[in-house]
């Protein structure tokens, strides 16, 4: 049966580190072989082993939970060494946990006008996010100070616990509760960031918007997102581009569409119209006899193509405006035109083969 280390040192089981150290000093002076003689050597060794176990928080915790704490520690059935080695390896950590962690990704939505979509542009905006603390540069410590090694785990970031079982002592490893698994403790945290290593701030961002980008596309900017705590790397910034509606033009793929309203006489006689486009003023030739919804196409005045050269088309749909109020002279002239074209007396007949609308269609198809 193993020795009781508390009894060897003559202290209670809830003795403080100071009490244990004081008891050891008294006994070591009394039992040291150079003072008490060679016959006290074995007893002196017991006192030393007891002190080395109880003065170390980790060893003392393991001893209090059933381990012997000294060399050859084992359980009541003699299998302790085997199971301690197995479970210690199974629960071992990979060392202290770094304070620095990667920052979160950030999403920023920007609206751009149609000209930016057509030609491409460089856009600038402001984001409000976490940046590395300028005072401590992410170290989390007050300038001039540094973290100290945790006494609870001696810098390992983890502590071992022993549990007794029918098969012997089972040792497990868990993060140190004193330092949170970091292995170090910051006694003087940076006042600027409260020991986090980062602060909230606004900063400008510049991004290139390529011509032809689709509405809702997200552009990834690596390491431009939120700064990580403890000096960790920054996350990524995702910029979602949204197209602002244009009062005249509508985008359809690589093309632009617009509606041009012309009077009835211009549609019949033909005309030239000056149209303001994203490339400046353009003269549009409207051929004589143009009909409603006819389309005039201008090559190379559409949207820049994202993955290939060139630009799309500008498609102009005609809208023919019919006058709603006429002067007597205008009415007379239109009546003369209708008479000359044989349109002044449209006979309306009802029949089983289509009725009014069929007759009206046939009448106009013969003009």
ZIHUVEN-V992089 format. One record per residue. N is the residue number from 1. RES is the residue in three letters. SS is DSSP state (H for helix, E for strand, C for the rest). Layout:
# ZIHUVEN-V992089
n:N res:RES ss:SS
n:N res:RES ss:SS
This chain:
# ZIHUVEN-V992089
n:1 res:UNK ss:C
n:2 res:UNK ss:C
n:3 res:UNK ss:C
n:4 res:UNK ss:C
n:5 res:UNK ss:H
n:6 res:UNK ss:H
n:7 res:UNK ss:H
n:8 res:UNK ss:H
n:9 res:UNK ss:H
n:10 res:UNK ss:C
n:11 res:UNK ss:C
n:12 res:UNK ss:C
n:13 res:UNK ss:C
n:14 res:UNK ss:C
n:15 res:UNK ss:C
n:16 res:UNK ss:C
n:17 res:UNK ss:H
n:18 res:UNK ss:H
n:19 res:UNK ss:H
n:20 res:UNK ss:H
n:21 res:UNK ss:H
n:22 res:UNK ss:H
n:23 res:UNK ss:H
n:24 res:UNK ss:H
n:25 res:UNK ss:H
n:26 res:UNK ss:H
n:27 res:UNK ss:H
n:28 res:UNK ss:H
n:29 res:UNK ss:H
n:30 res:UNK ss:H
n:31 res:UNK ss:H
n:32 res:UNK ss:C
n:33 res:UNK ss:H
n:34 res:UNK ss:H
n:35 res:UNK ss:H
n:36 res:UNK ss:H
n:37 res:UNK ss:C
n:38 res:UNK ss:H
n:39 res:UNK ss:H
n:40 res:UNK ss:H
n:41 res:UNK ss:H
n:42 res:UNK ss:H
n:43 res:UNK ss:H
n:44 res:UNK ss:H
n:45 res:UNK ss:H
n:46 res:UNK ss:H
n:47 res:UNK ss:H
n:48 res:UNK ss:H
n:49 res:UNK ss:H
n:50 res:UNK ss:H
n:51 res:UNK ss:H
n:52 res:UNK ss:H
n:53 res:UNK ss:H
n:54 res:UNK ss:H
n:55 res:UNK ss:C
n:56 res:UNK ss:C
n:57 res:UNK ss:H
n:58 res:UNK ss:H
n:59 res:UNK ss:H
n:60 res:UNK ss:H
n:61 res:UNK ss:H
n:62 res:UNK ss:H
n:63 res:UNK ss:H
n:64 res:UNK ss:H
n:65 res:UNK ss:C
n:66 res:UNK ss:C
n:67 res:UNK ss:C
n:68 res:UNK ss:C
n:69 res:UNK ss:C
n:70 res:UNK ss:C
n:71 res:UNK ss:C
n:72 res:UNK ss:C
n:73 res:UNK ss:C
n:74 res:UNK ss:C
n:75 res:UNK ss:C
n:76 res:UNK ss:C
n:77 res:UNK ss:C
n:78 res:UNK ss:C
n:79 res:UNK ss:C
n:80 res:UNK ss:H
n:81 res:UNK ss:H
n:82 res:UNK ss:H
n:83 res:UNK ss:H
n:84 res:UNK ss:H
n:85 res:UNK ss:H
n:86 res:UNK ss:H
n:87 res:UNK ss:H
n:88 res:UNK ss:H
n:89 res:UNK ss:H
n:90 res:UNK ss:H
n:91 res:UNK ss:C
n:92 res:UNK ss:C
n:93 res:UNK ss:C
n:94 res:UNK ss:C
n:95 res:UNK ss:C
n:96 res:UNK ss:C
n:97 res:UNK ss:C
n:98 res:UNK ss:C
n:99 res:UNK ss:C
n:100 res:UNK ss:C
n:101 res:UNK ss:C
n:102 res:UNK ss:C
n:103 res:UNK ss:C
n:104 res:UNK ss:C
n:105 res:UNK ss:C
n:106 res:UNK ss:E
n:107 res:UNK ss:E
n:108 res:UNK ss:E
n:109 res:UNK ss:E
n:110 res:UNK ss:E
n:111 res:UNK ss:E
n:112 res:UNK ss:E
n:113 res:UNK ss:C
n:114 res:UNK ss:H
n:115 res:UNK ss:H
n:116 res:UNK ss:H
n:117 res:UNK ss:H
n:118 res:UNK ss:H
n:119 res:UNK ss:H
n:120 res:UNK ss:C
n:121 res:UNK ss:E
n:122 res:UNK ss:E
n:123 res:UNK ss:E
n:124 res:UNK ss:E
n:125 res:UNK ss:E
n:126 res:UNK ss:E
n:127 res:UNK ss:E
n:128 res:UNK ss:E
n:129 res:UNK ss:E
n:130 res:UNK ss:E
n:131 res:UNK ss:E
n:132 res:UNK ss:E
n:133 res:UNK ss:C
n:134 res:UNK ss:C
n:135 res:UNK ss:C
n:136 res:UNK ss:C
n:137 res:UNK ss:C
n:138 res:UNK ss:C
n:139 res:UNK ss:C
n:140 res:UNK ss:C
n:141 res:UNK ss:E
n:142 res:UNK ss:C
n:143 res:UNK ss:C
n:144 res:UNK ss:C
n:145 res:UNK ss:C
n:146 res:UNK ss:C
n:147 res:UNK ss:C
n:148 res:UNK ss:E
n:149 res:UNK ss:E
n:150 res:UNK ss:C
n:151 res:UNK ss:C
n:152 res:UNK ss:C
n:153 res:UNK ss:C
n:154 res:UNK ss:C
n:155 res:UNK ss:C
n:156 res:UNK ss:C
n:157 res:UNK ss:C
n:158 res:UNK ss:E
n:159 res:UNK ss:E
n:160 res:UNK ss:E
n:161 res:UNK ss:E
n:162 res:UNK ss:E
n:163 res:UNK ss:E
n:164 res:UNK ss:E
n:165 res:UNK ss:E
n:166 res:UNK ss:C
n:167 res:UNK ss:C
n:168 res:UNK ss:E
n:169 res:UNK ss:E
n:170 res:UNK ss:E
n:171 res:UNK ss:E
n:172 res:UNK ss:E
n:173 res:UNK ss:E
n:174 res:UNK ss:E
n:175 res:UNK ss:E
n:176 res:UNK ss:C
n:177 res:UNK ss:C
n:178 res:UNK ss:C
n:179 res:UNK ss:C
n:180 res:UNK ss:C
n:181 res:UNK ss:C
n:182 res:UNK ss:C
n:183 res:UNK ss:C
n:184 res:UNK ss:E
n:185 res:UNK ss:E
n:186 res:UNK ss:C
n:187 res:UNK ss:C
n:188 res:UNK ss:C
n:189 res:UNK ss:E
n:190 res:UNK ss:C
n:191 res:UNK ss:C
n:192 res:UNK ss:C
n:193 res:UNK ss:C
n:194 res:UNK ss:C
n:195 res:UNK ss:C
n:196 res:UNK ss:C
n:197 res:UNK ss:C
n:198 res:UNK ss:E
n:199 res:UNK ss:E
n:200 res:UNK ss:E
n:201 res:UNK ss:E
n:202 res:UNK ss:E
n:203 res:UNK ss:E
n:204 res:UNK ss:E
n:205 res:UNK ss:E
n:206 res:UNK ss:E
n:207 res:UNK ss:E
n:208 res:UNK ss:E
n:209 res:UNK ss:E
n:210 res:UNK ss:C
n:211 res:UNK ss:C
n:212 res:UNK ss:C
n:213 res:UNK ss:C
n:214 res:UNK ss:C
n:215 res:UNK ss:C
n:216 res:UNK ss:C
n:217 res:UNK ss:C
n:218 res:UNK ss:E
n:219 res:UNK ss:E
n:220 res:UNK ss:E
n:221 res:UNK ss:E
n:222 res:UNK ss:C
n:223 res:UNK ss:C
n:224 res:UNK ss:C
n:225 res:UNK ss:C
n:226 res:UNK ss:C
n:227 res:UNK ss:C
n:228 res:UNK ss:C
n:229 res:UNK ss:H
n:230 res:UNK ss:H
n:231 res:UNK ss:H
n:232 res:UNK ss:C
n:233 res:UNK ss:C
n:234 res:UNK ss:C
n:235 res:UNK ss:C
n:236 res:UNK ss:C
n:237 res:UNK ss:E
n:238 res:UNK ss:E
n:239 res:UNK ss:E
n:240 res:UNK ss:E
n:241 res:UNK ss:E
n:242 res:UNK ss:E
n:243 res:UNK ss:E
n:244 res:UNK ss:C
n:245 res:UNK ss:C
n:246 res:UNK ss:C
n:247 res:UNK ss:C
n:248 res:UNK ss:C
n:249 res:UNK ss:C
n:250 res:UNK ss:E
n:251 res:UNK ss:E
n:252 res:UNK ss:E
n:253 res:UNK ss:C
n:254 res:UNK ss:C
n:255 res:UNK ss:E
n:256 res:UNK ss:E
n:257 res:UNK ss:E
n:258 res:UNK ss:E
n:259 res:UNK ss:E
n:260 res:UNK ss:E
n:261 res:UNK ss:E
n:262 res:UNK ss:E
n:263 res:UNK ss:E
n:264 res:UNK ss:H
n:265 res:UNK ss:H
n:266 res:UNK ss:H
n:267 res:UNK ss:H
n:268 res:UNK ss:H
n:269 res:UNK ss:H
n:270 res:UNK ss:C
n:271 res:UNK ss:E
n:272 res:UNK ss:E
n:273 res:UNK ss:E
n:274 res:UNK ss:E
n:275 res:UNK ss:E
n:276 res:UNK ss:E
n:277 res:UNK ss:E
n:278 res:UNK ss:C
n:279 res:UNK ss:C
n:280 res:UNK ss:E
n:281 res:UNK ss:E
n:282 res:UNK ss:E
n:283 res:UNK ss:E
n:284 res:UNK ss:E
n:285 res:UNK ss:E
n:286 res:UNK ss:E
n:287 res:UNK ss:C
n:288 res:UNK ss:C
n:289 res:UNK ss:C
n:290 res:UNK ss:C
n:291 res:UNK ss:C
n:292 res:UNK ss:C
n:293 res:UNK ss:C
n:294 res:UNK ss:C
n:295 res:UNK ss:E
n:296 res:UNK ss:E
n:297 res:UNK ss:E
n:298 res:UNK ss:E
n:299 res:UNK ss:E
n:300 res:UNK ss:E
n:301 res:UNK ss:E
n:302 res:UNK ss:E
n:303 res:UNK ss:E
n:304 res:UNK ss:E
n:305 res:UNK ss:C
n:306 res:UNK ss:C
n:307 res:UNK ss:C
n:308 res:UNK ss:C
n:309 res:UNK ss:C
n:310 res:UNK ss:C
n:311 res:UNK ss:E
n:312 res:UNK ss:E
n:313 res:UNK ss:E
n:314 res:UNK ss:E
n:315 res:UNK ss:E
n:316 res:UNK ss:E
n:317 res:UNK ss:E
n:318 res:UNK ss:E
n:319 res:UNK ss:E
n:320 res:UNK ss:E
n:321 res:UNK ss:E
n:322 res:UNK ss:C
n:323 res:UNK ss:C
n:324 res:UNK ss:C
n:325 res:UNK ss:C
n:326 res:UNK ss:C
n:327 res:UNK ss:C
n:328 res:UNK ss:H
n:329 res:UNK ss:H
n:330 res:UNK ss:H
n:331 res:UNK ss:H
n:332 res:UNK ss:H
n:333 res:UNK ss:H
n:334 res:UNK ss:H
n:335 res:UNK ss:H
n:336 res:UNK ss:H
n:337 res:UNK ss:H
n:338 res:UNK ss:H
n:339 res:UNK ss:H
n:340 res:UNK ss:H
n:341 res:UNK ss:C
n:342 res:UNK ss:C
n:343 res:UNK ss:C
n:344 res:UNK ss:C
n:345 res:UNK ss:C
n:346 res:UNK ss:C
n:347 res:UNK ss:C
n:348 res:UNK ss:C
n:349 res:UNK ss:C
n:350 res:UNK ss:C
n:351 res:UNK ss:C
n:352 res:UNK ss:C
n:353 res:UNK ss:C
n:354 res:UNK ss:C
n:355 res:UNK ss:H
n:356 res:UNK ss:H
n:357 res:UNK ss:H
n:358 res:UNK ss:H
n:359 res:UNK ss:H
n:360 res:UNK ss:H
n:361 res:UNK ss:H
n:362 res:UNK ss:H
n:363 res:UNK ss:H
n:364 res:UNK ss:H
n:365 res:UNK ss:H
n:366 res:UNK ss:C
n:367 res:UNK ss:C
